[in-house]
Amino acid sequence: MTPSGSWISKLRARCSDRAHDALAHNTSQRHGAEMTAAGIPTSAHHHLTPAAPGCYERQLDRSWWAQGVVHGGYIHSLALAALENEIAATDLAVQQVTLNYLRPFTEGPFRAEITVERQGRRMLHASIRLFSNGQLAAVGLGCAAVPRAISEVALASAPVVSPYDPDVPAQRSVRADEPITRRFEMHPRIHRRGPGGAQVGGWLVPTTAEPIDHRWLAIVADLWSPPFYRAWDKPYILSTAELAYCVRAVLPRDDLPAASPVLVVLTSRKSCAGLVDEDAEIWSPSGVLLAQSRQMRFINQPRSGD
C-alpha cells in the first residue's frame, strides 16, 4: 500500500500553488474572507485564548462552514486542542475525546471549559463543555495518559488499495461551493457491502501543508461521505449526535510529513430509530493505524425541494 516517495515533493509544490490560487480566487467571490482562510493551514485555526483556569476561547467564522453550520469534526478538534492545552505542563498525551452534540455551532464566540475530574500518576479524566454564542452546544469526556510502549500488538492490517497518485485528479465534491471542501481532496478506493456492513473510503489529502497530527485527524474522521448516502433513495441529511475519537499512534511521525495523504475507511451497519452508526479508521500510507472513531448520526428529513 505504500506509495512512491515522489508524491511528497509533488504535494508540497501543489499546496503552495493552491494557497496562491485561493488568494487569487478571493477577488471574484462573495465570501472572500472565507476563501482566504481556506488557504491557511488548520493549525492556525486551533489557536485558543486562555480566559480563565480550564477555560479557552476563540471566534468561529465560516472557514469551516458545512451544511449551514460549523463542521462538527472541526469542533471536535477544538475540544482536543483545549484538552491538550490543559495538560501541556505534564507528560500526558490525549488518548480519547467523546462529545455529544446538543445544538449546532455557528459563527461567533466559542468557549471550551475543561474540568479535570481525576488525575492519577498515569491517567487523567476530564469533562468537557463547549459553548457557541453563550449557549451550551456540546458536552463530553476526555482521557489522557502517559504514552507507554507495553504489550503492543497489531491484530488488524490496512485494506489493500491502489496507492495515492498526486497526478490523478481528485473526485469533485458534491458540496464544492462550501469553504470546507477546499481544504481537502478525496481519491475514492473503497465501495463495498458485505456481512460486516457497508464500507466506503479512500485517500484523503489536505490542500494546505497540514501537519499530520491528531487535531487534523479528528477533522478527517468526520469528512468522508457516509456509506448510508448510497443506500437510501431519498437525500436524507445526517448530523452528528455523538462522536468518539481515539488515538492509535503517537504523532507526529517522520514518515508523515505535512500534507501527507491518509487512508480513511468508514463502516456502517444499521439505520434504526432515526440514527445510523459509523466507524472510521485512519491509516498511514505505510499501513499504520493512526486513529479510530465511532459516530452516531441523527437522520434529518430531506430539505424541501431535494
N, C-alpha and C positions, 0 to 999 in steps of 0.2 A: 504494500500500500504506500510505501514511501516514495514521494515524487522526486524528480531530479532537483538537485540543489540550484539549478538555474532559475527557478521561479523566485528565489529570494531577491536577487538583483532586479529582476523584472518588476516585482511588486513594489519595491522601493521607488523605482522610476515612475510607475503608474500612480502611486499615492501622491507624489509631487505634482504630476500632471493634473490629477483630479482636484487637488486643492486649488490650483491655478484656475481650472475650469469652473469650479464652484464660485469663485470670486467674480469671474467674468460674467457668469450666468446671472448674478445678482442684478445687474443693470436693467434686465428686462423682466424681472419678477416682482410680483406684488409684495411678497414677504421676503424682502432682501436680507433682513437680519437672520431669518431662519435659514436661508440658503447659505449665508456666510458661515453660520455655526455648523452646518453640515460638513464643512471642510476642516473643522477643528477636531483634533483627536479627543476621544471620550474622556481622557484623563483630566482635561480642562473643565469638564462638566461634573467632576466629582469633588470639587473644592467645597468644603463645608466650613462655615464660620462658627467657632465655639461661642455660644450665647450665655451659657451657664454650665455648672457641672453636669455632665451627661447630656447636654442639650446642644444640638448642632443645627444651623440654619443655612439656607440659600434661597435664591429666587429661581423659580421654574418658569421657563418660557416655552415656545413651541418648537424648540430644536429637536425634541423627542416626541413630537406630536404623532399620534396614530389613532385613527378612527375617532377623532374628535376629543381625545384626552391625552394626557401624558402617558407614554408607554409604561406598562407595568413592570417589564424587565428592567428598565432604567430605574424605576422607583426601588426595585429590589436591590439593585447595585448600590444605590444611595444608602439603603439600610445597612448593607455590608460595609460600605465605606465608613459610616458612622460608628459601627462596632469596631472596625479596625482602628479608628481614631481613639476610641475609648481604651483600647488595650495597647496602645502604641508604646507605652513605657514598660511593657512586660515582655516575656519570652513566648507569649501565647500567639497563636495564629487562628483566625476564624476558620471553623470547620463546617458550620451549617447555619443557615438562616431560613426560617419559615415565616411567611406572612399570610394573614387573612386580610383580604381587601374589603373594606366596608363601603367605600364610595370612590368614584373616580377622582384622580388627581388632575388639577387644572393649573393653568399658568398663574403665578403669584407666589406668595410666601410659602416655603416648605420648612418644616421643623421635624427633626428626629430626636426623640427622647430615649436614652439608653439607661436602664436601671439594672445594675448587677445584682442578681438575686442570690447567687452563691459563687464564691471563688475558693477553690482548693489549691493544692500545690501544682496540679497538672491540668485542671479544667476550670472553666468559668462558664456560668449560665447567666444569660441576661434577658430581660423582657424589653420589647421594642414597641414604641408608639410613634406613629407617623401622622403628621398633620398637613393638610392642604388648605390654605387660606383660613387658618384658625380652626378648622373642623377636623376631628379625628377621622382619618381616612384608612388606616391600616394598623393592625396590632400583630405582634408576633414574638418569636423567641429566637435567640441566637446562642450558639455554642462555640467556645474557643478552647484550644488545648495546646499543650507543648508538643510540637511535632516530634515523633519518635519512630525510628526505624525498628519495628518489632514485629516479628512473625508476618512479614509482608509476602502475600501470595496473590497472584492474579489468576482468577478462575475463568475469566472471560477474555476474549480477544476481539479486536476491531473487525467490523464487517469487511469483507473483501470487495473493494470497489475500484474503479479505474482512478488513477491519480489525478490530482488537481493539475490543470494545464492553464496557465495565465493567458495563453494565446487563443483560447476558446471563449467566445462571447458568453456572458452570463445570461441566465434566464431573466427576462424582464418582469418586474413585479407588477401585480395587478393593482397595486396602490402606489404607482410610480410618482403620483403627484404629492405624496406625503413626505415631509422632511426626513423622517426616519429611514425611508428606503434608500436614501442617498448615502447612507453610512455603511452599506454592505452590499455584496454581490452573492447570489445563490447559484450554485452549479449542481443541479439535482443528480443523484446517483441511485437513490433507493425509492422504490414504489412497489410494495408487495403486500399480500394479505395471506395469512396462514393461521394455524391453530393458536399461535401466540398473540394474534391481533393483527392490526394493520400497521404498517411501517412506512414512513417517508423520511427523506433526508438527503444529505449530500454535503459538498464543501461550502462553507460559508466564509467569505473573505471580507475583511474590513476595507473600506475605500480610503481610509486615512491610516497613518502609521501608528496603529493602536498597539500599545504594549499588551502582550497576551498574558493577562493576569485575571484574577477571579472577579474583579469588578467588571471587566469586559465580558467574561464568560457568563456571568449572571444575567447579562442582557441577551447574549447569544442563545441561552436556554429558552428564551421566550420569543424568538424571531421567526423560526421556520413555520410555514403554514401548517396547521393541524391536520392529521390524517382524516378526521371526520368530514372535512370540507369536500373530500372526494366521495364520501359515502352517501351524502344527502342529495335529494333532488330539489331542495329549496336552499336559498342562500342565508341560512341561519348565521347569526353573529355570535362568536364566543368571547366571553370576557373572563378574566381570572378571578376565581373565588379564593383559592388557596394555592400558594406556590412554595415549595421547599427546595432549596439549593444546597447541594452537598459537595464539598471539596474532596477530590480524589487524587490530587497530585500537588506537590509543592511547586509554586510558581513564583517568579519567572524561571524559565529553563533556557539553557544555552542553545538548544536545538529548536527554540521557538522565538525567533527574532520578531520585532514589531512587524505587524501586517501579515503575519503567517495565517494560512488557511487552517480551519479546524473542521473536522467531520462531525456533523450533527445527525443524530438518529432519533426520531420520535416514534413511540409506540403507543397506540391507543387500543383499548379492549372493549369498552362498552359505553353506550349512551343510555342513561337511566335516570328517571325522576328529574329531568331537566338539567343534568350535569354529565360531563364526559371526563374521562381520565386521560392523562397524557404523561408518559415517562420520557425523559430526554437523557441521552448520553452524548458527551462531547469528547472526541478523540483527537489526538495529535496526528500529524502526517506519519509519524514513526510508529503509531499504534499504541500510544499510552493513553489510558483513560484519565482524562483531566477533571471531569466533573459529571455529576448526575443531578437530575431534578425530577420532582413529581409534582404534577399540577392537576387541580380540579377546576374545570371551566364551566361557567354558567351559560346555558343556551338562551340567547335572546331571539325574539321573533325577527324575521327579515324586516328591513326598513321599508316603509311604504314606497311602492313603485319598483322594488327589486324583484 
